[in-house]
Amino acid sequence: QVQLVESGGGVVQAGGSLRLSCAAPGSTLKAYTMGWFRQAPGKEREFVAAISWSGIVTYYTDSVKGRFTISRYNNKNTVVLQMNSLNAEDTAVYYCAAAQRITAVQTMAVRGADYWGRGAQVTVSS
């Protein structure tokens, strides 16, 4: 079992930035493909970004390309989602996710993850 803990959510004005972090106390994130998903009110959870266990390969949903960046720091056991140029459509609960490291980032986008965090609220005010 992998426990994932998100931090860094909050309220920001449109056009602003936020940085989400995901930690895994007691686990080694290097063993996993990592990703972020989000769920807006009244909508299904959707894929946002994923990164391979090595950090070499990343994958984004079209709506965040050029605005969001996913990174991982295996030596610190942390995954980060830097979110810039935020808009109201980005308002959602953001979930950190982990899948076995053989999982390709594109596969994670479609099939989801093996482990999930509890989520962090991101609210963008216009």
Accessible surface in RSA format (square Angstrom, percent):
REM  Atomic radii and reference values for relative SASA: ProtOr
REM  Chains: A
REM  Algorithm: Lee & Richards
REM  Probe-radius: 1.40
REM  Slices: 20
REM RES _ NUM      All-atoms   Total-Side   Main-Chain    Non-polar    All polar
REM                ABS   REL    ABS   REL    ABS   REL    ABS   REL    ABS   REL
RES GLN A   1   192.70 107.8 129.11  94.4  63.59 151.4  56.10 119.4 136.60 103.6
RES VAL A   2     8.15   5.4   3.76   3.4   4.39  10.6   3.76   3.3   4.39  11.9
RES GLN A   3   110.86  62.0 103.23  75.4   7.63  18.2  38.00  80.9  72.86  55.3
RES LEU A   4     6.71   3.7   0.00   0.0   6.71  16.9   0.00   0.0   6.71  18.1
RES VAL A   5    65.53  43.1  61.70  55.9   3.82   9.2  63.57  55.2   1.95   5.3
RES GLU A   6    20.77  11.9   2.44   1.8  18.32  43.6   0.00   0.0  20.77  17.0
RES SER A   7    63.23  53.4  56.79  75.8   6.44  14.8  44.50  94.8  18.73  26.2
RES GLY A   8    40.48  49.9   0.00   N/A  40.48  49.9  26.46  72.6  14.02  31.4
RES GLY A   9    33.69  41.5   0.00   N/A  33.69  41.5   5.95  16.3  27.74  62.1
RES GLY A  10    26.97  33.3   0.00   N/A  26.97  33.3  26.67  73.2   0.30   0.7
RES VAL A  11   113.81  74.9  83.49  75.6  30.31  73.0  83.49  72.5  30.31  82.2
RES VAL A  12    24.23  15.9  18.80  17.0   5.43  13.1  24.23  21.1   0.00   0.0
RES GLN A  13   138.28  77.3 135.70  99.2   2.58   6.1  37.48  79.8 100.80  76.4
RES ALA A  14    54.00  49.7  30.51  47.1  23.49  53.4  30.82  43.4  23.19  61.4
RES GLY A  15    57.02  70.3   0.00   N/A  57.02  70.3  30.10  82.6  26.92  60.3
RES GLY A  16    22.36  27.6   0.00   N/A  22.36  27.6  21.59  59.2   0.78   1.7
RES SER A  17    57.87  48.9  38.80  51.8  19.07  43.9  22.01  46.9  35.86  50.2
RES LEU A  18    32.20  17.9  27.54  19.7   4.66  11.7  32.20  22.6   0.00   0.0
RES ARG A  19   120.24  50.5 108.83  55.5  11.41  27.2  41.31  56.5  78.93  47.8
RES LEU A  20     0.00   0.0   0.00   0.0   0.00   0.0   0.00   0.0   0.00   0.0
RES SER A  21    31.62  26.7  31.35  41.8   0.27   0.6  14.49  30.9  17.13  24.0
RES CYS A  22     0.10   0.1   0.00   0.0   0.10   0.2   0.10   0.2   0.00   0.0
RES ALA A  23    42.29  38.9  41.78  64.5   0.51   1.2  41.78  58.8   0.51   1.4
RES ALA A  24     1.47   1.3   0.00   0.0   1.47   3.3   0.37   0.5   1.10   2.9
RES PRO A  25    77.77  56.7  55.65  50.7  22.13  80.4  68.01  56.1   9.77  60.7
RES GLY A  26    91.36 112.7   0.00   N/A  91.36 112.7  44.57 122.3  46.79 104.8
RES SER A  27    26.11  22.1  11.83  15.8  14.29  32.9  11.63  24.8  14.49  20.3
RES THR A  28    88.58  63.0  82.64  83.8   5.94  14.1  47.43  63.7  41.15  62.2
RES LEU A  29     0.75   0.4   0.75   0.5   0.00   0.0   0.75   0.5   0.00   0.0
RES LYS A  30    97.52  47.6  97.15  59.6   0.37   0.9  39.55  35.6  57.97  61.7
RES ALA A  31    43.47  40.0  38.95  60.1   4.52  10.3  40.78  57.4   2.69   7.1
RES TYR A  32    29.08  13.6  29.08  16.5   0.00   0.0   2.76   2.1  26.32  32.4
RES THR A  33     0.55   0.4   0.55   0.6   0.00   0.0   0.00   0.0   0.55   0.8
RES MET A  34     0.00   0.0   0.00   0.0   0.00   0.0   0.00   0.0   0.00   0.0
RES GLY A  35     0.00   0.0   0.00   N/A   0.00   0.0   0.00   0.0   0.00   0.0
RES TRP A  36     0.00   0.0   0.00   0.0   0.00   0.0   0.00   0.0   0.00   0.0
RES PHE A  37    10.47   5.2  10.47   6.5   0.00   0.0  10.47   6.3   0.00   0.0
RES ARG A  38    12.34   5.2  12.34   6.3   0.00   0.0   1.85   2.5  10.49   6.4
RES GLN A  39    69.56  38.9  66.31  48.5   3.26   7.8  10.61  22.6  58.96  44.7
RES ALA A  40    22.46  20.6  18.39  28.4   4.07   9.3  18.72  26.4   3.74   9.9
RES PRO A  41   114.85  83.7  86.74  79.1  28.10 102.2  99.43  82.1  15.42  95.8
RES GLY A  42    91.52 112.9   0.00   N/A  91.52 112.9  44.89 123.2  46.63 104.4
RES LYS A  43   143.07  69.8 130.12  79.8  12.95  30.8  83.35  75.0  59.71  63.6
RES GLU A  44   153.54  88.1 141.19 106.8  12.35  29.4  57.37 111.0  96.17  78.5
RES ARG A  45    99.32  41.7  73.24  37.3  26.08  62.1  14.97  20.5  84.35  51.1
RES GLU A  46    79.69  45.8  74.34  56.2   5.35  12.7  30.92  59.8  48.77  39.8
RES PHE A  47    21.61  10.8  13.91   8.6   7.71  20.0  13.91   8.4   7.71  22.1
RES VAL A  48     0.00   0.0   0.00   0.0   0.00   0.0   0.00   0.0   0.00   0.0
RES ALA A  49     0.00   0.0   0.00   0.0   0.00   0.0   0.00   0.0   0.00   0.0
RES ALA A  50     0.00   0.0   0.00   0.0   0.00   0.0   0.00   0.0   0.00   0.0
RES ILE A  51     4.49   2.6   4.49   3.3   0.00   0.0   4.49   3.2   0.00   0.0
RES SER A  52    17.66  14.9  17.57  23.5   0.09   0.2  17.59  37.5   0.07   0.1
RES TRP A  53    83.85  33.6  83.85  40.6   0.00   0.0  59.73  31.8  24.12  39.1
RES SER A  54    46.74  39.5  20.57  27.5  26.17  60.3  17.05  36.3  29.69  41.6
RES GLY A  55    27.55  34.0   0.00   N/A  27.55  34.0   7.66  21.0  19.89  44.6
RES ILE A  56   148.21  84.3 118.07  88.0  30.14  72.6 124.05  89.3  24.15  65.5
RES VAL A  57    70.53  46.4  67.73  61.3   2.80   6.7  70.53  61.3   0.00   0.0
RES THR A  58    56.81  40.4  35.22  35.7  21.59  51.5  12.70  17.1  44.11  66.7
RES TYR A  59    80.73  37.7  78.91  44.9   1.82   4.7  35.96  27.0  44.78  55.2
RES TYR A  60    37.76  17.6  33.75  19.2   4.01  10.4  27.71  20.8  10.05  12.4
RES THR A  61    36.97  26.3  30.55  31.0   6.41  15.3   8.09  10.9  28.88  43.7
RES ASP A  62   113.20  79.3  96.10  95.7  17.10  40.4  36.61  86.2  76.59  76.4
RES SER A  63    69.27  58.5  45.69  61.0  23.59  54.3  54.10 115.2  15.18  21.3
RES VAL A  64     0.00   0.0   0.00   0.0   0.00   0.0   0.00   0.0   0.00   0.0
RES LYS A  65   114.92  56.1  95.61  58.7  19.31  46.0  55.63  50.1  59.29  63.2
RES GLY A  66    88.81 109.5   0.00   N/A  88.81 109.5  44.63 122.5  44.18  99.0
RES ARG A  67    44.00  18.5  39.82  20.3   4.18  10.0  34.03  46.5   9.97   6.0
RES PHE A  68     6.39   3.2   0.00   0.0   6.39  16.6   0.00   0.0   6.39  18.3
RES THR A  69    69.07  49.1  68.48  69.4   0.59   1.4  39.92  53.6  29.15  44.1
RES ILE A  70     4.73   2.7   0.00   0.0   4.73  11.4   0.00   0.0   4.73  12.8
RES SER A  71    32.45  27.4  30.02  40.1   2.43   5.6  12.16  25.9  20.29  28.4
RES ARG A  72    23.77  10.0   4.03   2.1  19.74  47.0   3.81   5.2  19.96  12.1
RES TYR A  73    88.09  41.1  84.58  48.1   3.51   9.1  62.14  46.7  25.95  32.0
RES ASN A  74    46.67  32.2  26.96  26.1  19.71  47.5  15.89  38.2  30.78  29.8
RES ASN A  75   134.80  93.0  88.80  85.8  46.00 110.8  49.31 118.7  85.49  82.6
RES LYS A  76   147.58  72.0 125.85  77.2  21.73  51.7  76.69  69.0  70.89  75.5
RES ASN A  77    36.75  25.3  36.17  35.0   0.58   1.4  22.38  53.9  14.37  13.9
RES THR A  78    30.17  21.5  29.24  29.6   0.93   2.2  16.46  22.1  13.72  20.7
RES VAL A  79     0.38   0.2   0.38   0.3   0.00   0.0   0.38   0.3   0.00   0.0
RES VAL A  80     6.53   4.3   6.53   5.9   0.00   0.0   6.53   5.7   0.00   0.0
RES LEU A  81     0.00   0.0   0.00   0.0   0.00   0.0   0.00   0.0   0.00   0.0
RES GLN A  82    47.93  26.8  47.84  35.0   0.09   0.2  25.03  53.3  22.90  17.4
RES MET A  83     0.00   0.0   0.00   0.0   0.00   0.0   0.00   0.0   0.00   0.0
RES ASN A  84    58.17  40.1  58.17  56.2   0.00   0.0  15.31  36.8  42.86  41.4
RES SER A  85    62.00  52.4  54.12  72.2   7.88  18.1  18.84  40.1  43.16  60.5
RES LEU A  86     2.49   1.4   0.00   0.0   2.49   6.3   0.00   0.0   2.49   6.7
RES ASN A  87    52.33  36.1  52.30  50.5   0.03   0.1  24.37  58.6  27.97  27.0
RES ALA A  88    46.54  42.8  35.82  55.3  10.72  24.4  36.06  50.8  10.48  27.8
RES GLU A  89   135.70  77.9 114.59  86.7  21.11  50.3  69.90 135.2  65.79  53.7
RES ASP A  90     1.21   0.8   1.21   1.2   0.00   0.0   0.00   0.0   1.21   1.2
RES THR A  91    31.07  22.1  28.38  28.8   2.69   6.4  26.59  35.7   4.48   6.8
RES ALA A  92     1.60   1.5   1.03   1.6   0.56   1.3   1.60   2.2   0.00   0.0
RES VAL A  93    42.19  27.8  42.12  38.1   0.07   0.2  42.12  36.6   0.07   0.2
RES TYR A  94     0.00   0.0   0.00   0.0   0.00   0.0   0.00   0.0   0.00   0.0
RES TYR A  95    37.37  17.4  37.37  21.3   0.00   0.0   9.79   7.4  27.58  34.0
RES CYS A  96     0.00   0.0   0.00   0.0   0.00   0.0   0.00   0.0   0.00   0.0
RES ALA A  97     0.00   0.0   0.00   0.0   0.00   0.0   0.00   0.0   0.00   0.0
RES ALA A  98     0.00   0.0   0.00   0.0   0.00   0.0   0.00   0.0   0.00   0.0
RES ALA A  99     2.99   2.7   2.99   4.6   0.00   0.0   2.99   4.2   0.00   0.0
RES GLN A 100    83.10  46.5  83.10  60.7   0.00   0.0  37.84  80.5  45.26  34.3
RES ARG A 101   106.54  44.7  95.98  48.9  10.55  25.1  17.01  23.2  89.53  54.3
RES ILE A 102   163.43  93.0 130.83  97.5  32.60  78.6 139.31 100.3  24.12  65.5
RES THR A 103    29.74  21.2  20.51  20.8   9.23  22.0  13.02  17.5  16.72  25.3
RES ALA A 104    50.97  46.9  38.61  59.6  12.36  28.1  48.94  68.9   2.03   5.4
RES VAL A 105     3.89   2.6   2.28   2.1   1.61   3.9   2.28   2.0   1.61   4.4
RES GLN A 106    93.59  52.3  91.03  66.5   2.57   6.1  39.18  83.4  54.41  41.3
RES THR A 107    44.04  31.3  38.92  39.5   5.12  12.2  19.26  25.9  24.78  37.5
RES MET A 108     0.03   0.0   0.00   0.0   0.03   0.1   0.03   0.0   0.00   0.0
RES ALA A 109    23.42  21.5   7.73  11.9  15.68  35.7   7.73  10.9  15.68  41.5
RES VAL A 110   130.64  86.0  99.44  90.0  31.20  75.2 103.75  90.1  26.89  72.9
RES ARG A 111   199.69  83.8 162.77  83.0  36.92  87.9  52.19  71.3 147.50  89.4
RES GLY A 112    16.01  19.7   0.00   N/A  16.01  19.7  10.32  28.3   5.69  12.7
RES ALA A 113    22.89  21.0   0.00   0.0  22.89  52.1   2.73   3.9  20.16  53.4
RES ASP A 114    81.09  56.8  53.27  53.0  27.83  65.8  15.04  35.4  66.06  65.9
RES TYR A 115    43.90  20.5  40.59  23.1   3.32   8.6  14.88  11.2  29.02  35.8
RES TRP A 116    82.56  33.1  57.13  27.7  25.43  59.7  44.72  23.8  37.84  61.4
RES GLY A 117     7.60   9.4   0.00   N/A   7.60   9.4   1.10   3.0   6.50  14.6
RES ARG A 118   230.31  96.7 205.42 104.7  24.89  59.3  82.15 112.3 148.17  89.8
RES GLY A 119    23.88  29.4   0.00   N/A  23.88  29.4   0.52   1.4  23.36  52.3
RES ALA A 120    12.86  11.8   6.14   9.5   6.72  15.3  12.86  18.1   0.00   0.0
RES GLN A 121    87.68  49.0  78.75  57.6   8.93  21.3  50.67 107.9  37.01  28.1
RES VAL A 122     0.00   0.0   0.00   0.0   0.00   0.0   0.00   0.0   0.00   0.0
RES THR A 123    44.37  31.6  44.37  45.0   0.00   0.0  34.84  46.8   9.52  14.4
RES VAL A 124     8.58   5.6   0.02   0.0   8.56  20.6   0.02   0.0   8.56  23.2
RES SER A 125    45.94  38.8  38.94  52.0   7.01  16.1  37.10  79.0   8.85  12.4
RES SER A 126   135.24 114.3  67.72  90.4  67.52 155.5  57.68 122.8  77.56 108.7
END  Absolute sums over single chains surface
CHAIN  1 A     6500.6       4925.9       1574.7       3320.9       3179.7
END  Absolute sums over all chains
TOTAL          6500.6       4925.9       1574.7       3320.9       3179.7
